[in-house]
Amino acid sequence: MAGAYGNVGAVFYLFVLTFVTSKQFFFIISAGAFISFIFCLVFLKEPEGGYSEEYHLSSVDREIEKEMGGLGH
């Protein structure tokens, strides 16, 4: 989590670490990660087909599709 916020996050988490035990510190980090996960789950929605017009199959993509039997995986 500290890396996601850069130096500000690192300083914040080190500041928190000075006031709590190691066990509490890791619970705080995990709570922050869980809150970030929930936030992303709720608010970050990828639009369906948002890039479908821009994507073009290359010859390599076509060869892979042939090898896979046309399943598209």
N, C-alpha and C positions, 0 to 999 in steps of 0.2 A: 504494500500500500504506500509506503513512503516514497518509492520510486515514481509512483503515478503523480505525485504532487511536487516532485522535484525537491529542491533544497528547503522550501517552506514546509513541506510535509515532513521531511527528515527532522528539521528543528522542532516542529510541533510534537512529533512522536518521542523524540529524545526528552523534550520538556515534560511530557506526560510520564515517561519512564522514571524520572527523578522523584515522582510523588506516589507511585504505586509499586506493588510487588511485581515480579516477573510474570506470575500467573495472571494477575489482573491486566497487565500490559498486553499479553497475548489475547485475552478476551476482548480488550478494547480494539485491537487490530482486527480480530475476526468480526466483531460487530460492525466496524467500519466497512469491511469487505462485503458483509451481508447487506448493509444498507445501500452500498454502491450497486450490488447485484440487483436488488429490488428496484432501485431507481432506473437502471438500464432496462430491466424487464418491462417496466411500466411505460416509460417515456420514449425509449429508443425503438422505433418500429421501422424496419426496412421496407420501403415501398415495393410492392410486388410488380415485377416487370419494369422497374425503374431504369434498368440499363439494357433492356432487351433490344431496343432499336439500335443501340450503339455496338452490340456484340456481333461480330462476324466470325463464322467458322473458318479457321485456317486449314491448310492442307494437312497439317499435323493433327488437328482436331478430327478431320474426316477419316484419317488413317486409324486413329484410336477408336473411333466409332465403328469402323469396319471390323477391327480386331475384337471388339467387345460384342460383336454380333448385332449391332444396331440397337442395343438396349439403352444407350445413352448414359450409362453409369461410368 
